[in-house]
Amino acid sequence: MNEPTISNASSLHGWRKSTYSGNEGGSCIEILDGHPAGVPVRDSKDPEGPALVFRPAGWTPFVTAVKDGSLSA
């Protein structure tokens, strides 16, 4: 099933990076809390690019798996 997208993520305000992200400008994602359609996620290096919007039912287990280390690269 395809997740909805936002074609220009810069049209939304309040993006935040993970507290685990450094200031080196590497490969980071940003998320936006409180969006009515779900959890928008964008590439921090391309703030005017698209954002994927994940449903909370899928986002929450994903974040849990990242935190507990159960995902492999």
Secondary structure, 3 states (H helix, E strand, C coil): CCCCEECCHHHCCCCEECCCCCCCCCCCEEECCCECCEEEEEECCCCCCCEEEECHHHHHHHHHHHHHCCCCC
